[in-house]
């Protein structure tokens, strides 16, 4: 059982990999990857983001929601 956990590959931050400093809140295509099917923000342990990029990504998602670029909740959930 312990061997299964040791084989797990460490997730790499997509933003660090691409050397992105700022996350654009207007880029809806990238931000949708970090939302669940219900419209909730996915945590770091699932997305694999580093702490600094997770904070920037969360802020960008909230800005996009406020400007109605992204939904607050999913249509099927309502």
DAVEN-V407390 format. One record per backbone hydrogen bond with DSSP energy under -0.5 kcal/mol. CO is the residue of the C=O (numbers start at 1). NH is the residue of the N-H. E is the energy in kcal/mol with one decimal. If there is no record, write none. Layout:
BEGIN
{{CO;NH;E} {CO;NH;E}}
END
This chain:
BEGIN
{{1;4;-0.6} {1;5;-0.9} {2;6;-1.6} {3;7;-1.2} {5;8;-0.9} {13;17;-2.0} {14;18;-1.3} {15;20;-2.6} {16;19;-0.9} {22;24;-0.6} {24;27;-1.1} {26;28;-1.6} {27;31;-1.7} {28;32;-2.0} {30;33;-1.0} {31;34;-1.3} {32;35;-1.4} {34;42;-2.4} {36;39;-1.3} {38;74;-1.4} {40;36;-3.0} {43;46;-0.9} {43;47;-2.2} {44;48;-3.1} {50;54;-2.2} {51;55;-1.9} {52;56;-1.9} {53;57;-2.6} {54;58;-2.4} {55;59;-2.1} {56;60;-2.2} {57;61;-2.4} {58;62;-2.2} {59;63;-2.1} {60;64;-2.4} {61;65;-2.3} {62;66;-2.1} {63;67;-1.8} {64;69;-3.1} {64;70;-1.1} {65;68;-1.5} {74;78;-1.1}}
END
